[in-house]
Amino acid sequence: MTIPARVREWLDQQQVRYEVIPHREVYTAQEVAGATHIPGRAYAKVVILKGRQGLMMAVLPAKCRLDVVRMRQVVNDSTASLDPEADFAKIFTGCEPGAMPAFGNLYGVPIYCDQHLTHEATIAFPAGSHHEVIRIASSDFLRLTGAQVQEICTSAQEQAA
């Protein structure tokens, strides 16, 4: 499987530079970061949540964990919780389950980006399959998606606690 046509066509229409990086088939964000030699701070994992207003996408560094309590505060929804993949996979047409690109806006899903990713010149994330990633300037990602930048991941110190 390659990048979904709607993603590739949209990126080309927007005339932004992006790179498709192939890698061996792996599934976790940390494994993908390792397979592509991209630091975990610059490889973005995609987490889907569901709340009263529907689905929402959290995009955060591979090395971080989503802070669901903070996310609930950000979206002002105490019911927001991780959504089982089986419930949302059909929305991301053309994508392998669990390999959704961070372009939730193309699928009608609002995006919340962790602030740490904005410190990176480029970020990479799944390209719709378990064997390719897209790398794009973080400024282009934010401009194209309209992602809301928030502090949504736990710090390394919090994870150790």
Sequence and secondary structure as in RCSB ss.txt:
>XXXX:A:sequence
MTIPARVREWLDQQQVRYEVIPHREVYTAQEVAGATHIPGRAYAKVVILKGRQGLMMAVLPAKCRLDVVRMRQVV
NDSTASLDPEADFAKIFTGCEPGAMPAFGNLYGVPIYCDQHLTHEATIAFPAGSHHEVIRIASSDFLRLTGAQVQ
EICTSAQEQAA
>XXXX:A:secstr
  S HHHHHHHHHHT  EEEEE     SHHHHHHHHT  TTTBEEEEEEEETTEEEEEEEETTSEE HHHHHHHH
T TT EE  HHHHGGGSTTS TT   S GGGGT  EEEEGGGGGSSEEEEEEEETTEEEEEEHHHHHHHH  EEE
  EE HHHHH 
